Amino acid sequence: MLIRAGYDIAFETDQDVPVVALLNVRPEREADLLTPDRLKVEPQVPIEHFNDHFGNRATRFVIPKGGITIRNDFVIEDSGKSDPVVTDAQQHLIKDLPPETLIYLMSSRYCEVSLLTNEAWEIARSTAPGWARVQALVDAAHDRLSFDYMKADDQRTARMAFIERYGVCRDFAHLAITLCRAVNIPARYCTGYLGDIGIDPIDAPMDFSAWFEVYLGGRWYALDARHNRPRIGRITMARGRDATDAAITTAFGNAKLIEFKVHTDEVASADISQPPAETALPQGA
């Protein structure tokens, strides 16, 4: 299966503003690219590429006074398979976890593990360790929150979402991550592309998506507390402890977002000579 993806993003500024962006696919997916995954900026400014300490492909540049437009459009090959469901995947004892997974058991900026420990164990205690326990926690996060673009808030933490009972995809992910960590299951935040592939189209503007991964049975598995069903065509751009580590753009100064369009569509060929379909400006992430 081929997926055409990309974005048009524009910022307005009244001074030079340094930015770090995580707008490329993860290095693990680069071999699947059929056309270049290349960030283009107008006006042209020097760009520095590097891999951050989570292995994300990062880009650093300075938005000049006045603003900048960032674009990308690429085609990537995908297996076409939905997220795996492995009901016999086992939970590891903490002493047996690989050292690199331990950071994903701890509290982070948006995932206050100690503040939801009692709530997590209330859900988990009636389930067996492993996949069934994770699914129960995902179900709880999915059922607890109502999705609302108009109530997006980049200050909302997992605990706040639990109390307020609404949010956007990042809030669903943060809550599920926190519940999993609270019962000793490593969980990490992911962001990237997720088109309406293999499902009825969703009546909402296309946007980047947030989901999470858990470590069970010696590997990481993708789960999605917002949609709570296996999906096709996830294209990961960034992973980290939470949205702080996987922010699409981090501006070191005032940069006003004035355009935001994302496209993610199944296509028949790698021809990108025709522009992607227009999408409306979303109200949140």
Backbone as CSV, one residue per row, in Angstrom:
resi,resn,N_x,N_y,N_z,CA_x,CA_y,CA_z,C_x,C_y,C_z
1,MET,0.836,-1.188,0.000,0.000,0.000,0.000,0.874,1.242,0.000
2,LEU,0.470,2.258,-0.762,1.204,3.521,-0.801,0.399,4.611,-0.110
3,ILE,1.083,5.420,0.658,0.453,6.536,1.358,1.179,7.825,0.984
4,ARG,0.411,8.807,0.578,0.962,10.138,0.314,0.653,11.030,1.507
5,ALA,1.685,11.659,2.040,1.523,12.450,3.257,2.351,13.729,3.169
6,GLY,2.016,14.657,4.011,2.772,15.911,4.063,1.977,16.995,4.756
7,TYR,2.430,18.230,4.602,1.831,19.329,5.356,2.199,20.661,4.722
8,ASP,1.429,21.682,5.057,1.730,23.090,4.792,1.509,23.814,6.113
9,ILE,2.570,24.365,6.675,2.506,25.029,7.973,3.155,26.399,7.834
10,ALA,2.520,27.429,8.350,3.080,28.774,8.269,3.009,29.464,9.617
11,PHE,4.070,30.207,9.920,4.147,30.995,11.147,4.384,32.455,10.789
12,GLU,3.871,33.337,11.633,4.096,34.779,11.511,4.852,35.238,12.757
13,THR,5.905,36.028,12.562,6.715,36.487,13.688,7.051,37.965,13.523
14,ASP,7.383,38.616,14.654,7.819,40.005,14.600,9.306,40.140,14.898
15,GLN,9.992,39.002,15.002,11.430,38.977,15.196,11.953,37.601,14.799
16,ASP,13.263,37.429,14.712,13.838,36.114,14.447,13.520,35.170,15.604
17,VAL,13.068,33.962,15.281,12.688,32.982,16.307,13.321,31.623,15.972
18,PRO,14.231,31.123,16.811,14.781,29.777,16.589,13.710,28.711,16.819
19,VAL,13.777,27.635,16.025,12.791,26.558,16.098,13.500,25.215,15.968
20,VAL,13.017,24.234,16.727,13.374,22.830,16.512,12.100,22.117,16.085
21,ALA,12.144,21.417,14.959,10.968,20.730,14.422,11.216,19.231,14.340
22,LEU,10.157,18.471,14.601,10.175,17.007,14.423,9.139,16.679,13.365
23,LEU,9.474,16.949,12.116,8.520,16.874,11.022,8.918,15.863,9.948
24,ASN,9.906,15.036,10.238,10.286,13.958,9.322,9.886,12.610,9.909
25,VAL,9.753,11.617,9.046,9.440,10.282,9.548,10.624,9.765,10.359
26,ARG,10.342,8.871,11.281,11.394,8.259,12.085,12.392,7.530,11.183
27,PRO,13.664,7.469,11.594,14.671,6.788,10.776,14.300,5.357,10.404
28,GLU,13.536,4.657,11.260,13.160,3.276,10.962,12.286,3.158,9.715
29,ARG,11.622,4.236,9.324,10.726,4.197,8.161,11.357,4.762,6.903
30,GLU,12.558,5.267,6.981,13.171,5.906,5.821,13.329,4.948,4.648
31,ALA,13.576,3.671,4.936,13.735,2.696,3.859,12.440,2.479,3.082
32,ASP,11.301,2.880,3.663,10.007,2.707,2.998,9.640,3.886,2.105
33,LEU,10.423,4.960,2.153,10.108,6.150,1.366,10.333,5.893,-0.126
34,LEU,9.340,6.276,-0.936,9.469,6.172,-2.391,9.804,7.515,-3.025
35,THR,9.534,8.590,-2.305,9.950,9.928,-2.722,10.553,10.602,-1.496
36,PRO,11.371,11.631,-1.685,12.081,12.225,-0.544,11.149,12.839,0.497
37,ASP,11.490,12.609,1.744,10.812,13.236,2.886,11.640,14.464,3.247
38,ARG,11.380,15.560,2.537,12.264,16.721,2.619,11.492,17.954,3.041
39,LEU,11.872,18.528,4.159,11.280,19.752,4.649,11.740,20.914,3.784
40,LYS,10.774,21.703,3.278,11.082,22.861,2.434,10.584,24.117,3.141
41,VAL,11.384,25.163,3.139,11.008,26.395,3.820,11.039,27.570,2.847
42,GLU,10.103,28.486,3.036,10.036,29.734,2.268,9.792,30.879,3.247
43,PRO,10.681,31.881,3.293,11.904,32.004,2.500,12.967,30.983,2.924
44,GLN,13.932,30.760,2.060,14.979,29.796,2.364,15.883,30.325,3.477
45,VAL,16.136,29.462,4.442,17.031,29.779,5.557,17.919,28.560,5.790
46,PRO,19.056,28.726,6.443,19.898,27.560,6.754,19.147,26.568,7.634
47,ILE,19.297,25.276,7.327,18.631,24.204,8.067,19.677,23.212,8.548
48,GLU,19.561,22.801,9.800,20.453,21.794,10.376,19.628,20.572,10.765
49,HIS,20.060,19.391,10.327,19.389,18.145,10.665,20.219,17.379,11.691
50,PHE,19.538,16.751,12.653,20.239,15.920,13.632,19.242,14.946,14.247
51,ASN,19.739,13.894,14.868,18.888,12.961,15.612,18.943,13.316,17.090
52,ASP,17.777,13.473,17.713,17.766,13.816,19.129,18.001,12.567,19.980
53,HIS,17.972,12.719,21.310,18.338,11.597,22.172,17.243,10.544,22.272
54,PHE,16.080,10.765,21.631,15.069,9.722,21.510,15.105,9.052,20.133
55,GLY,16.083,9.441,19.321,16.211,8.862,17.993,15.315,9.489,16.954
56,ASN,14.684,10.625,17.274,13.843,11.322,16.311,14.702,12.136,15.356
57,ARG,14.256,12.278,14.111,14.950,13.102,13.130,14.505,14.547,13.311
58,ALA,15.380,15.365,13.831,15.045,16.748,14.180,15.643,17.721,13.167
59,THR,15.039,18.890,13.079,15.495,19.959,12.187,15.541,21.258,12.978
60,ARG,16.629,21.990,12.817,16.764,23.277,13.504,16.954,24.383,12.479
61,PHE,16.212,25.477,12.665,16.342,26.633,11.781,15.827,27.853,12.536
62,VAL,15.971,29.016,11.933,15.493,30.263,12.526,14.426,30.855,11.618
63,ILE,13.236,31.097,12.189,12.198,31.806,11.447,12.609,33.278,11.361
64,PRO,12.741,33.818,10.158,13.127,35.233,10.060,11.958,36.144,10.433
65,LYS,12.271,37.357,10.776,11.235,38.343,11.091,10.240,38.410,9.939
66,GLY,8.988,38.318,10.246,7.940,38.290,9.235,7.261,36.937,9.182
67,GLY,8.062,35.865,9.164,7.459,34.537,9.193,8.070,33.582,8.194
68,ILE,7.496,32.385,8.140,8.014,31.325,7.292,6.900,30.338,6.976
69,THR,7.016,29.670,5.829,6.125,28.572,5.462,6.961,27.303,5.334
70,ILE,6.474,26.219,5.922,7.161,24.932,5.902,6.270,23.950,5.157
71,ARG,6.828,23.231,4.173,6.039,22.298,3.379,6.758,20.964,3.239
72,ASN,5.972,19.942,3.010,6.505,18.625,2.700,5.427,17.840,1.977
73,ASP,5.839,16.904,1.128,4.913,16.061,0.390,5.702,14.847,-0.075
74,PHE,5.361,13.666,0.410,6.131,12.464,0.075,5.203,11.264,-0.031
75,VAL,5.725,10.194,-0.609,5.001,8.932,-0.700,5.823,7.862,0.005
76,ILE,5.141,7.066,0.823,5.800,6.026,1.595,5.043,4.711,1.399
77,GLU,5.795,3.623,1.374,5.185,2.304,1.258,4.853,1.774,2.650
78,ASP,3.662,1.188,2.778,3.215,0.665,4.062,2.725,-0.762,3.875
79,SER,2.815,-1.555,4.918,2.395,-2.953,4.818,0.909,-3.102,4.573
80,GLY,0.125,-2.104,4.961,-1.318,-2.216,4.844,-1.944,-3.050,5.945
81,LYS,-1.133,-3.511,6.877,-1.639,-4.316,7.988,-2.079,-3.400,9.131
82,SER,-3.075,-3.831,9.850,-3.531,-3.047,10.995,-2.621,-3.274,12.198
83,ASP,-2.757,-2.432,13.197,-1.984,-2.587,14.428,-2.157,-4.009,14.976
84,PRO,-1.068,-4.662,15.361,-1.201,-6.032,15.879,-1.920,-6.079,17.223
85,VAL,-2.690,-7.130,17.411,-3.324,-7.424,18.686,-2.790,-8.778,19.137
86,VAL,-2.003,-8.765,20.213,-1.336,-9.989,20.677,-1.810,-10.259,22.098
87,THR,-2.891,-10.976,22.203,-3.552,-11.133,23.491,-2.726,-11.921,24.509
88,ASP,-1.727,-12.665,24.027,-0.893,-13.419,24.972,0.427,-12.719,25.282
89,ALA,0.585,-11.452,24.857,1.809,-10.702,25.168,1.912,-10.498,26.673
90,GLN,3.044,-10.869,27.234,3.214,-10.899,28.677,3.844,-9.612,29.215
91,GLN,3.428,-9.246,30.406,4.040,-8.114,31.114,5.318,-8.575,31.796
92,HIS,6.365,-7.751,31.718,7.645,-8.067,32.340,7.664,-7.618,33.797
93,LEU,8.349,-8.361,34.628,8.698,-7.853,35.942,9.676,-6.693,35.763
94,ILE,9.621,-5.726,36.645,10.497,-4.559,36.510,11.966,-4.984,36.471
95,LYS,12.327,-5.968,37.245,13.731,-6.401,37.293,14.199,-7.003,35.976
96,ASP,13.256,-7.409,35.120,13.608,-8.032,33.850,13.522,-7.077,32.665
97,LEU,13.090,-5.851,32.896,12.940,-4.893,31.794,14.301,-4.424,31.280
98,PRO,14.459,-4.238,29.974,15.683,-3.637,29.449,15.876,-2.240,30.044
99,PRO,17.116,-1.851,30.347,17.350,-0.551,30.989,16.755,0.628,30.227
100,GLU,16.759,0.561,28.895,16.279,1.701,28.113,14.768,1.899,28.234
101,THR,14.043,0.922,28.758,12.593,1.081,28.916,12.205,1.706,30.251
102,LEU,13.126,1.749,31.198,12.775,2.170,32.556,12.308,3.622,32.626
103,ILE,12.836,4.469,31.746,12.422,5.880,31.745,10.933,6.011,31.447
104,TYR,10.370,5.013,30.770,8.965,5.070,30.394,8.041,4.487,31.468
105,LEU,8.591,4.289,32.674,7.786,3.959,33.852,7.594,5.170,34.753
106,MET,8.324,6.239,34.480,8.403,7.364,35.411,7.489,8.515,35.004
107,SER,7.201,9.372,35.968,6.427,10.576,35.684,7.187,11.484,34.728
108,SER,6.431,12.245,33.947,7.022,13.236,33.042,6.112,14.459,33.029
109,ARG,6.430,15.435,32.218,5.735,16.724,32.245,4.213,16.577,32.214
110,TYR,3.688,15.748,31.315,2.246,15.619,31.143,1.677,14.334,31.746
111,CYS,2.528,13.496,32.293,2.091,12.186,32.789,2.492,12.035,34.253
112,GLU,1.606,12.463,35.150,1.919,12.472,36.587,1.513,11.128,37.194
113,VAL,2.417,10.172,37.123,2.108,8.801,37.507,1.587,8.712,38.930
114,SER,2.233,9.390,39.873,1.847,9.265,41.282,0.445,9.797,41.558
115,LEU,-0.063,10.682,40.692,-1.377,11.270,40.919,-2.516,10.405,40.385
116,LEU,-2.187,9.354,39.647,-3.231,8.475,39.108,-2.980,7.007,39.455
117,THR,-2.105,6.761,40.410,-1.780,5.380,40.764,-2.991,4.639,41.318
118,ASN,-3.708,5.245,42.236,-4.880,4.578,42.820,-5.934,4.285,41.762
119,GLU,-6.167,5.252,40.880,-7.159,5.069,39.819,-6.741,3.956,38.861
120,ALA,-5.442,3.897,38.553,-4.954,2.865,37.637,-5.124,1.466,38.229
121,TRP,-4.771,1.311,39.502,-4.884,-0.006,40.127,-6.346,-0.401,40.347
122,GLU,-7.214,0.544,40.520,-8.633,0.244,40.627,-9.131,-0.426,39.347
123,ILE,-8.601,0.027,38.217,-8.965,-0.558,36.919,-8.240,-1.889,36.704
124,ALA,-6.953,-1.932,37.070,-6.097,-3.054,36.696,-6.247,-4.283,37.573
125,ARG,-6.668,-4.115,38.798,-6.588,-5.233,39.750,-7.462,-6.421,39.365
126,SER,-8.481,-6.197,38.564,-9.365,-7.304,38.172,-8.929,-7.965,36.868
127,THR,-7.762,-7.566,36.335,-7.279,-8.124,35.071,-5.952,-8.840,35.283
128,ALA,-5.638,-9.751,34.363,-4.350,-10.444,34.405,-3.271,-9.534,33.838
129,PRO,-2.047,-9.594,34.376,-0.955,-8.787,33.812,-0.741,-9.118,32.335
130,GLY,-0.399,-8.096,31.553,-0.154,-8.299,30.130,-1.156,-7.559,29.276
131,TRP,-1.458,-8.131,28.108,-2.286,-7.442,27.122,-3.671,-7.097,27.670
132,ALA,-4.279,-8.018,28.391,-5.626,-7.763,28.913,-5.638,-6.562,29.839
133,ARG,-4.595,-6.417,30.649,-4.519,-5.279,31.569,-4.343,-3.975,30.793
134,VAL,-3.470,-3.998,29.796,-3.277,-2.793,28.975,-4.583,-2.408,28.295
135,GLN,-5.292,-3.376,27.717,-6.531,-3.060,27.024,-7.568,-2.484,27.976
136,ALA,-7.608,-2.986,29.198,-8.543,-2.429,30.187,-8.222,-0.970,30.488
137,LEU,-6.947,-0.639,30.549,-6.543,0.741,30.818,-6.833,1.635,29.617
138,VAL,-6.625,1.111,28.407,-6.961,1.872,27.196,-8.475,2.114,27.149
139,ASP,-9.246,1.072,27.435,-10.704,1.225,27.463,-11.112,2.315,28.454
140,ALA,-10.463,2.326,29.618,-10.807,3.304,30.651,-10.509,4.724,30.187
141,ALA,-9.348,4.922,29.551,-9.012,6.256,29.049,-9.962,6.678,27.940
142,HIS,-10.258,5.743,27.041,-11.167,6.031,25.927,-12.559,6.416,26.438
143,ASP,-13.049,5.668,27.428,-14.391,5.918,27.950,-14.441,7.162,28.845
144,ARG,-13.332,7.492,29.464,-13.299,8.614,30.404,-13.387,9.964,29.693
145,LEU,-12.758,10.070,28.519,-12.634,11.366,27.854,-13.556,11.474,26.656
146,SER,-14.048,12.668,26.438,-14.765,13.017,25.212,-13.833,13.834,24.333
147,PHE,-13.822,13.533,23.036,-12.935,14.247,22.119,-13.562,15.574,21.715
148,ASP,-12.773,16.657,21.809,-13.295,17.981,21.465,-12.145,18.865,20.993
149,TYR,-12.073,19.098,19.667,-11.039,19.976,19.109,-11.041,21.353,19.761
150,MET,-12.232,21.852,20.066,-12.344,23.219,20.550,-11.808,23.383,21.969
151,LYS,-11.526,22.270,22.648,-11.015,22.351,24.009,-9.556,21.921,24.103
152,ALA,-8.833,22.019,22.988,-7.400,21.726,23.007,-6.687,22.704,23.934
153,ASP,-5.755,22.184,24.733,-5.023,23.005,25.696,-3.653,22.374,25.895
154,ASP,-2.607,23.101,25.474,-1.268,22.510,25.557,-0.723,22.476,26.982
155,GLN,-1.496,22.961,27.949,-1.097,22.867,29.357,-1.783,21.696,30.079
156,ARG,-2.707,21.023,29.417,-3.483,19.975,30.072,-2.634,18.723,30.288
157,THR,-2.588,18.256,31.526,-1.869,17.036,31.878,-2.839,15.859,31.933
158,ALA,-2.285,14.663,32.142,-3.138,13.476,32.248,-4.122,13.603,33.404
159,ARG,-3.646,14.073,34.544,-4.518,14.230,35.699,-5.621,15.244,35.424
160,MET,-5.275,16.367,34.772,-6.273,17.364,34.425,-7.313,16.789,33.472
161,ALA,-6.854,16.012,32.486,-7.794,15.398,31.546,-8.716,14.427,32.268
162,PHE,-8.173,13.669,33.205,-8.975,12.721,33.970,-10.093,13.442,34.724
163,ILE,-9.767,14.596,35.276,-10.762,15.364,36.042,-11.754,16.053,35.111
164,GLU,-11.246,16.665,34.027,-12.101,17.450,33.136,-12.954,16.576,32.213
165,ARG,-12.432,15.374,31.898,-13.151,14.377,31.109,-13.312,14.743,29.643
166,TYR,-12.417,15.561,29.101,-12.402,15.836,27.671,-10.974,16.156,27.245
167,GLY,-10.775,16.214,25.922,-9.457,16.546,25.406,-9.344,16.209,23.932
168,VAL,-8.111,16.266,23.438,-7.812,15.891,22.063,-6.914,14.656,22.099
169,CYS,-6.416,14.225,20.936,-5.745,12.929,20.880,-4.545,12.845,21.820
170,ARG,-3.816,13.928,22.003,-2.670,13.880,22.904,-3.094,13.633,24.351
171,ASP,-4.281,14.131,24.730,-4.769,13.924,26.082,-5.173,12.461,26.309
172,PHE,-5.799,11.856,25.302,-6.109,10.430,25.386,-4.815,9.630,25.561
173,ALA,-3.789,9.973,24.779,-2.516,9.260,24.873,-1.868,9.468,26.228
174,HIS,-1.830,10.705,26.699,-1.208,10.979,27.999,-1.908,10.236,29.131
175,LEU,-3.230,10.187,29.096,-3.946,9.499,30.164,-3.662,7.997,30.131
176,ALA,-3.720,7.392,28.952,-3.450,5.954,28.849,-2.010,5.629,29.244
177,ILE,-1.072,6.458,28.824,0.332,6.268,29.200,0.488,6.291,30.713
178,THR,-0.120,7.270,31.348,0.016,7.431,32.799,-0.581,6.246,33.540
179,LEU,-1.731,5.783,33.106,-2.352,4.627,33.740,-1.479,3.383,33.597
180,CYS,-0.894,3.195,32.416,-0.018,2.037,32.205,1.234,2.126,33.080
181,ARG,1.876,3.278,33.108,3.083,3.434,33.926,2.778,3.195,35.404
182,ALA,1.595,3.614,35.829,1.239,3.492,37.241,1.141,2.039,37.693
183,VAL,0.925,1.115,36.739,0.874,-0.311,37.094,2.087,-1.042,36.506
184,ASN,3.179,-0.285,36.311,4.500,-0.841,35.987,4.622,-1.404,34.570
185,ILE,3.888,-0.807,33.633,3.999,-1.171,32.222,4.634,0.004,31.482
186,PRO,5.828,-0.167,30.894,6.451,0.936,30.168,5.556,1.425,29.026
187,ALA,5.399,2.736,28.930,4.550,3.319,27.893,5.193,4.609,27.404
188,ARG,5.204,4.798,26.085,5.823,5.995,25.503,4.879,6.648,24.497
189,TYR,5.050,7.935,24.341,4.202,8.779,23.501,4.691,8.749,22.058
190,CYS,3.763,8.759,21.102,4.093,8.787,19.677,3.248,9.835,18.970
191,THR,3.820,10.432,17.947,3.045,11.334,17.102,3.443,11.108,15.652
192,GLY,2.504,11.367,14.754,2.786,11.159,13.341,1.525,11.277,12.522
193,TYR,1.524,10.602,11.371,0.389,10.625,10.449,-0.507,9.414,10.697
194,LEU,-1.817,9.629,10.631,-2.785,8.543,10.680,-3.991,8.967,9.852
195,GLY,-4.036,8.495,8.609,-5.127,8.859,7.721,-6.354,7.988,7.937
196,ASP,-7.444,8.358,7.293,-8.693,7.599,7.393,-8.645,6.432,6.411
197,ILE,-7.732,5.498,6.673,-7.507,4.361,5.780,-8.104,3.109,6.417
198,GLY,-8.963,2.429,5.661,-9.592,1.221,6.170,-10.762,1.477,7.098
199,ILE,-11.199,2.734,7.203,-12.346,3.082,8.042,-13.215,4.080,7.283
200,ASP,-14.426,4.293,7.757,-15.247,5.360,7.197,-14.579,6.700,7.504
201,PRO,-14.551,7.625,6.542,-13.896,8.919,6.783,-14.447,9.612,8.020
202,ILE,-13.548,10.192,8.795,-13.925,10.929,9.999,-14.269,12.364,9.619
203,ASP,-15.383,12.862,10.128,-15.838,14.213,9.795,-15.090,15.241,10.648
204,ALA,-13.805,15.396,10.345,-12.953,16.358,11.051,-11.765,16.660,10.159
205,PRO,-11.168,17.838,10.280,-10.000,18.156,9.466,-8.847,17.186,9.743
206,MET,-8.090,16.863,8.692,-6.913,16.019,8.881,-5.888,16.767,9.715
207,ASP,-5.217,16.029,10.592,-4.246,16.606,11.503,-3.179,15.551,11.763
208,PHE,-2.091,15.922,12.377,-1.204,14.916,12.937,-1.944,14.224,14.076
209,SER,-1.521,13.012,14.379,-2.203,12.227,15.398,-1.240,11.864,16.516
210,ALA,-1.795,11.548,17.676,-0.997,11.080,18.811,-1.543,9.738,19.270
211,TRP,-0.650,8.816,19.551,-1.014,7.526,20.119,0.094,7.141,21.086
212,PHE,0.154,5.877,21.506,1.225,5.495,22.415,1.624,4.055,22.170
213,GLU,2.735,3.652,22.748,3.231,2.290,22.637,3.524,1.739,24.027
214,VAL,3.255,0.450,24.207,3.586,-0.228,25.458,4.610,-1.320,25.181
215,TYR,5.408,-1.623,26.195,6.422,-2.668,26.081,5.905,-3.926,26.770
216,LEU,5.602,-4.935,25.970,5.128,-6.231,26.449,5.826,-7.333,25.649
217,GLY,6.134,-8.432,26.282,6.664,-9.584,25.564,7.896,-9.302,24.735
218,GLY,8.719,-8.370,25.194,9.981,-8.113,24.522,9.931,-7.177,23.342
219,ARG,8.807,-6.465,23.128,8.728,-5.499,22.021,7.680,-4.430,22.331
220,TRP,7.691,-3.390,21.508,6.736,-2.292,21.662,5.532,-2.517,20.750
221,TYR,4.340,-2.206,21.274,3.101,-2.319,20.516,2.372,-0.977,20.523
222,ALA,1.813,-0.608,19.358,1.052,0.640,19.239,-0.382,0.426,19.693
223,LEU,-0.870,1.361,20.502,-2.274,1.392,20.919,-2.773,2.827,20.828
224,ASP,-4.076,2.978,20.766,-4.658,4.291,20.486,-5.886,4.480,21.357
225,ALA,-5.743,5.268,22.408,-6.847,5.438,23.347,-7.967,6.304,22.776
226,ARG,-7.660,7.150,21.812,-8.740,7.960,21.236,-9.671,7.086,20.389
227,HIS,-9.108,6.335,19.452,-9.941,5.545,18.546,-10.269,4.168,19.119
228,ASN,-9.374,3.625,19.937,-9.571,2.342,20.612,-9.935,1.225,19.644
229,ARG,-9.207,1.159,18.553,-9.362,0.070,17.598,-8.086,-0.006,16.779
230,PRO,-7.694,-1.193,16.305,-6.511,-1.280,15.447,-6.715,-0.447,14.185
231,ARG,-5.664,0.252,13.766,-5.743,1.109,12.584,-4.640,0.753,11.594
232,ILE,-4.836,1.185,10.365,-3.897,0.932,9.276,-3.156,2.218,8.936
233,GLY,-1.851,2.101,8.671,-1.111,3.207,8.076,-0.540,4.225,9.033
234,ARG,-0.188,3.828,10.248,0.498,4.772,11.136,1.891,5.062,10.583
235,ILE,2.246,6.336,10.528,3.582,6.755,10.105,4.155,7.590,11.236
236,THR,5.037,6.993,12.013,5.559,7.676,13.196,6.610,8.705,12.816
237,MET,6.464,9.909,13.376,7.462,10.959,13.218,8.329,11.093,14.459
238,ALA,7.738,10.942,15.639,8.511,11.168,16.861,7.970,10.334,18.009
239,ARG,8.883,9.958,18.901,8.541,9.258,20.139,9.227,9.963,21.297
240,GLY,8.669,9.773,22.498,9.289,10.342,23.682,8.477,10.006,24.912
241,ARG,8.819,10.660,26.016,8.099,10.401,27.265,6.669,10.926,27.198
242,ASP,6.505,12.086,26.561,5.176,12.668,26.382,5.294,13.712,25.280
243,ALA,4.284,14.585,25.148,4.263,15.543,24.042,5.404,16.549,24.093
244,THR,6.013,16.742,25.247,7.172,17.642,25.323,8.302,17.143,24.436
245,ASP,8.562,15.836,24.487,9.666,15.255,23.732,9.337,15.077,22.260
246,ALA,8.059,15.069,21.918,7.652,14.768,20.548,6.861,15.910,19.915
247,ALA,7.130,17.136,20.364,6.427,18.291,19.808,6.760,18.471,18.334
248,ILE,5.755,18.732,17.524,5.972,18.941,16.092,6.919,20.104,15.859
249,THR,6.684,21.206,16.555,7.611,22.346,16.521,7.745,22.902,17.929
250,THR,8.962,23.293,18.269,9.232,23.994,19.521,9.889,25.318,19.169
251,ALA,9.177,26.412,19.403,9.672,27.744,19.060,10.224,28.429,20.304
252,PHE,11.409,29.005,20.161,12.046,29.717,21.271,11.797,31.212,21.095
253,GLY,10.516,31.570,21.215,10.066,32.927,20.992,8.630,32.898,20.513
254,ASN,8.072,34.051,20.215,6.675,34.151,19.806,6.539,33.900,18.310
255,ALA,5.875,32.799,17.953,5.620,32.468,16.551,4.146,32.122,16.418
256,LYS,3.393,32.950,15.722,1.950,32.762,15.580,1.659,31.822,14.419
257,LEU,0.920,30.740,14.697,0.533,29.797,13.651,-0.580,30.410,12.811
258,ILE,-0.363,30.547,11.493,-1.368,31.159,10.632,-1.863,30.206,9.546
259,GLU,-1.188,29.094,9.346,-1.668,28.085,8.396,-1.249,26.710,8.899
260,PHE,-2.164,25.734,8.790,-1.851,24.378,9.220,-2.709,23.411,8.423
261,LYS,-2.105,22.718,7.485,-2.809,21.732,6.676,-1.984,20.449,6.650
262,VAL,-2.639,19.335,6.860,-1.986,18.027,6.832,-2.759,17.140,5.862
263,HIS,-2.033,16.351,5.063,-2.702,15.380,4.203,-2.091,14.002,4.394
264,THR,-2.931,12.990,4.406,-2.529,11.593,4.569,-3.542,10.738,3.835
265,ASP,-3.164,10.220,2.671,-4.124,9.510,1.836,-3.478,8.297,1.184
266,GLU,-4.249,7.233,1.055,-3.804,6.101,0.255,-3.846,6.498,-1.213
267,VAL,-2.795,6.160,-1.970,-2.708,6.500,-3.380,-2.331,5.265,-4.180
268,ALA,-2.533,5.361,-5.495,-2.265,4.214,-6.366,-0.838,4.190,-6.880
269,SER,-0.183,5.347,-6.888,1.176,5.415,-7.403,1.959,6.447,-6.626
270,ALA,3.268,6.508,-6.914,4.138,7.456,-6.227,4.211,8.793,-6.944
271,ASP,3.299,9.056,-7.866,3.288,10.318,-8.601,2.790,11.434,-7.694
272,ILE,3.633,12.433,-7.433,3.204,13.557,-6.603,3.194,14.855,-7.414
273,SER,3.005,14.719,-8.730,2.968,15.911,-9.565,1.698,16.724,-9.331
274,GLN,0.620,16.056,-8.898,-0.628,16.756,-8.602,-0.652,17.151,-7.132
275,PRO,-1.126,18.350,-6.828,-1.165,18.776,-5.427,-2.149,17.945,-4.627
276,PRO,-1.907,17.772,-3.328,-2.846,17.030,-2.482,-4.142,17.813,-2.323
277,ALA,-5.180,17.087,-1.899,-6.473,17.724,-1.669,-6.351,18.757,-0.569
278,GLU,-7.093,19.839,-0.693,-7.091,20.888,0.324,-7.810,20.395,1.579
279,THR,-7.311,20.806,2.717,-7.957,20.484,3.991,-8.125,21.760,4.785
280,ALA,-9.087,21.750,5.660,-9.367,22.959,6.449,-8.416,23.072,7.624
281,LEU,-8.288,24.268,8.135,-7.456,24.514,9.301,-8.078,23.858,10.521
282,PRO,-7.381,22.919,11.176,-7.943,22.283,12.360,-7.956,23.214,13.560
283,GLN,-8.773,22.871,14.536,-8.901,23.700,15.722,-8.059,23.228,16.880
284,GLY,-7.388,22.091,16.756,-6.572,21.580,17.842,-5.739,20.417,17.369
285,ALA,-4.995,19.777,18.307,-4.142,18.664,17.917,-4.472,17.461,18.759
